[in-house]
Amino acid sequence: MFNDFRLAAGRPVYIQVRDYLKGLILKGALQSEQKLPSTRELGELLGVSRNSVISAYTLLEEEGFIYAQAGRGSYVASDASLPGPAADAEPWRMDWKERMSRQARQAVELDHMKRGLRAEKGTISFTSIAPDEQLFDLENVKRAFLDRMAMEGRVLLNYGYAKGYKPLMDYLLNYMESKGVDLQGKDILITNGFTEGLDIVLSALHRESGGAVICENPTHYTAIKNLKLHGFEITGIPMDPDGIDLERLEEALAERAYDCAYLVPSYHNPTGIVTSAEKRLALLQLFSRYRIPVIEDGFNEELRYSGSHVAPLIAMAGTGNSVVYLGSFSKVLFPGIRVGWVLADRALIDSLESVKRARSIHTSTLDQSLLFQYLQNGNLEKYLKKARMEYKRKYEWTKACCERYIPFSRLSGSGGLHLFIEFPEDFDTWKLLEACSEQGVIFTPGDMFYTDGRGRNTMRIGFSRVSDEDIGTGIRLIGETAAKMMGN
Ligand SMILES: Cc1ncc(COP(=O)(O)O)c(C=O)c1O
């Protein structure tokens, strides 16, 4: 016994000795009332100091696994090992797959991350639209954390409020007001990113029309997934270069009733299209005529590289209360801080607050306060200046490479972290992906973003985490492979 103990680096030795002995007791290798070696002996056997064994024994005694008898040594407590199964009973192994709900099965089915292409080392991958972590200003993040912890660390580590951390809520209200939003009658709820905000809003909406949503086609895959998991029937409307096709939208609205619309007006994922100001106004008029609330996804608004500022729908709606704005800093700052927000009518937020409390109590106050202090210290403006400059450069380089090498029929994207490419109708980007991945380059085929199974001739190119050199090499390879497949 005791010859299979292995020390791992980085953990206190006495804790490792405690865990090792606990394991032996639980398994029954050390039995009830068995005398343990003396601390000196065990220290020698395990190759650790006697003090480490003394500390481990003290912990085990506090936890009730062993007891000490003065002058005689330490003993395993009675009944400390796990009771084994009754002699005649087979341990019951159930089939959890069979016990999964319809929603869980559907979630697995829709979980592309589990089945996506794995980028082998050295692969040039255009699949990600996450920010480039090399840009993160770690020192400012650390300072924000330490500042806030010094100010109110104890409060931050206790329970917080479902609606959110007040200083951050106030900051974001101000931030939204500076985007032109009329805050009268509106309120805010902090969520775990955009994704939880959408989930909460969808779960709170009454479904007069049986759960029907209208959105751009293609659209954000996570939104499609969540809409489906909530049982919504999705109608996708094709996009023009300046946003959703208004005529087709109106035809669809005249045909049947919808419970809500989901729109990504700025640097839409996956097309990168910015809906024009005129179209935004027309959309608001149309949806108010058909009395349909709009869920506005404002995730990327800050990543504008050209063109003039376009106000979010919720700002254009003025004192109207039909737009539910979902905000996120996942692309603009750090997706690891899971903080997003819902800005909407006060009555709606009041209900969402209760849904949020029931589901997760509140978003991590540590995350919220760190973000608040980072913003409060004036870092967003500095960071955005740097990030925008870098992404703009990469965006222009990627676009130039695509224009030079890829035989596309349409290229879109005027900001954000990706471009979207459409090939002629009969082209298959899954086949292109297969051929490219054999040569060490991967991207995201576009069909997953479509609500109706179309889009096999499309692809999304995420450039944020790819080096300039790899962008050049990768896009050239994609372009040459596509041209070959087209017989050029
Ligand atoms: C359209 C869209 N909305 C929102 C988000 C951000 O989601 P979250 O805040 O949950 O990270 C993304 C991220 O890719 C996105 O593409």
Ligand as a Chemical Component Dictionary entry (heavy atoms), coordinates in Angstrom:
data_LIG
# 
_chem_comp.id                   LIG 
_chem_comp.type                 NON-POLYMER 
_chem_comp.pdbx_formal_charge   0 
_chem_comp.three_letter_code    LIG 
# 
loop_
_chem_comp_atom.comp_id 
_chem_comp_atom.atom_id 
_chem_comp_atom.alt_atom_id 
_chem_comp_atom.type_symbol 
_chem_comp_atom.charge 
_chem_comp_atom.model_Cartn_x 
_chem_comp_atom.model_Cartn_y 
_chem_comp_atom.model_Cartn_z 
_chem_comp_atom.pdbx_ordinal 
LIG C1 C1 C 0 -25.611 38.222 -34.098 1  
LIG C2 C2 C 0 -24.937 38.063 -32.770 2  
LIG N1 N1 N 0 -25.504 38.557 -31.671 3  
LIG C3 C3 C 0 -24.910 38.471 -30.463 4  
LIG C4 C4 C 0 -23.707 37.833 -30.298 5  
LIG C5 C5 C 0 -23.056 37.808 -28.946 6  
LIG O1 O1 O 0 -23.614 36.859 -28.101 7  
LIG P1 P1 P 0 -23.116 36.771 -26.577 8  
LIG O2 O2 O 0 -23.265 38.145 -25.991 9  
LIG O3 O3 O 0 -24.044 35.801 -25.937 10 
LIG O4 O4 O 0 -21.700 36.329 -26.580 11 
LIG C6 C6 C 0 -23.082 37.272 -31.406 12 
LIG C7 C7 C 0 -21.816 36.555 -31.287 13 
LIG O5 O5 O 0 -21.316 35.946 -32.193 14 
LIG C8 C8 C 0 -23.708 37.398 -32.666 15 
LIG O6 O6 O 0 -23.136 36.897 -33.772 16 
# 
loop_
_chem_comp_bond.comp_id 
_chem_comp_bond.atom_id_1 
_chem_comp_bond.atom_id_2 
_chem_comp_bond.value_order 
_chem_comp_bond.pdbx_ordinal 
LIG C1 C2 SING 1  
LIG C2 N1 SING 2  
LIG C2 C8 DOUB 3  
LIG N1 C3 DOUB 4  
LIG C3 C4 SING 5  
LIG C4 C5 SING 6  
LIG C4 C6 DOUB 7  
LIG C5 O1 SING 8  
LIG O1 P1 SING 9  
LIG P1 O2 DOUB 10 
LIG P1 O3 SING 11 
LIG P1 O4 SING 12 
LIG C6 C7 SING 13 
LIG C6 C8 SING 14 
LIG C7 O5 DOUB 15 
LIG C8 O6 SING 16 
# 
